[in-house]
Amino acid sequence: MRAVLSILVLVLLATVAFASDKPPVDPTAPVVPQTRLKTQGNAMLQLSPMYVEIRDSLAVADLHQKQLLADLTAAVDEANADLIVRQLEALPLETLLTILRIQLRYAHDQDRQDLERQIELRMLELTASGRI
C-alpha cells in the first residue's frame, strides 16, 4: 500500500513541478480575490462574491493537498505516513463541507430558508456518513 502511495505521490509531484512555469505560491500569503475580468465591449464581466469565495477556498484546499503530498514523500515512518494518508482521504469531505458552509451563509443572507434547510440536511448527511 505504501509503495503504491509513494509512486502516486511521485507522479503527482512530477506533474505539478512541470505543469507550470510560474513560481510556487506561498501558502501563508493571503488570497486576494479577483472579481473583475477582462472588459467585453462596454460591459465589465464580474464574478459573484460567492463564486470568488468558493474558488479561493478550493485554491487553499489544493495547496493543503500539495503540502500533504510533500509531507507524505518525506515521511520516515509508517505511523506518520498513515496519518498523512488519513488526512489526504479526509480532504475532499472537508472541502465539500467548506463549500456548503459558504453556500449556507449566502442562502441565509438572501433569506432563502428552503435552500438553507436543504444545505443543512446535506451537511448533516455528509457529516454522519463521514464520506462523500
N, C-alpha and C positions, 0 to 999 in steps of 0.2 A: 504494500500500500504506500509506504513512504517513498519507495523508489519511483512509483508511478507519479506521485505528487511532485517529487523533485524534478522529474523530467518535464511535467506540465509547467512547473514554475519556470524552469529554464527556457522553455519555448515561449511562454508568455513574456518573460523579461526580455528575451531577444527580439520579439516582435515590437515590444514597447520601445526598446532602445533604437531600433531602426525605423520606426514608424514616423518619426518627425525630426526635423532639423531644428526645432525650437528648443531653447534651453529648458531645463527641468523647472517645474513650478514649485515654489516654496509652499509646503502645506500649511505653514503658520501664517502666511500672508493673508490679509483679508481679501475676500472675494468681492470685487467691485462689479455690481450688475450693470450690464449694458442693455438698456431698454430701448434704445433708438437704433434703427437700422438705416441702411442707405436710403437716400431720397428716391422716390419713384415718381417722376413727373413733379406735380405740385404737392403730392401727398407724402408725408413722412410716415413710414411704417413704424409702428410701436408695438412692442411685446407687452402682454398683460403683466401686472406685478406678480400674480400667482405663477405664471409660467416662468418668469425670471427666478422666483424663489425656488421653484421645483428644479429648474435647470442648475442652479447654484448648489442645491443640496445633492444632486446627482454628481456634480463635479467633486464635491467633498467626499462622497462615498467612493468615487473612483480613486481618489488619492489615498483614502484609507485602505482600499483593497490593494493598491500597488505597494503601500508600506507593509501590509501584512505579508504579501508575497515575498518582498525583500527580506522580511524577518524570518520567513519560513526557510529561505535558502541559507540563511545564516544560523539557523537553529542547530545547536550542537548535541542536544539530547532528545530522546523520543518523547518525553513528557512535554517539553516546550513545543515541539513540533505538533503534537496532538492538540495542545491548547490553541495554537495559531490556526490549525485546520478547523477547529470548532468555531473560532471567531470568523473565519472565512465563510463557513457554512451558514452562520447566523446573519451575515451581512445583507443578503438580499431581503430577508424579512425586516430587518431594521430599516433598510432604505425604503421599502414599501410603506412601513408604518410612518416614517417621516413624511413621505409624500401625502399620505392620508391625513396626517395632522395638519399639514398646510391647507389641504382642501377643506378640512373640517372648519378651520379658522375662517376661511373665506366664506364658506356657506353660512357660518354663524354671523359674520359681519353683514352679509346680504339678507339676513333673516329668512333663510331657506331651511326651515325646520325639517321638512321631509327629507331633503338631501343630507342634512346633519345626522338625522336618525339612521339613514342608510349607511353613511360612512362610519358612524359609531358601531353599528352592528357588524360591519365588515371588519373593523379593527378588533372587536371582541372575538370574532371567529378566528382571525389570524393569531391573536394572542393566545387563545385557548388551545389551538392546534399546534402552535409552535413552528409552523411551516406555511409556505405559500400554497 
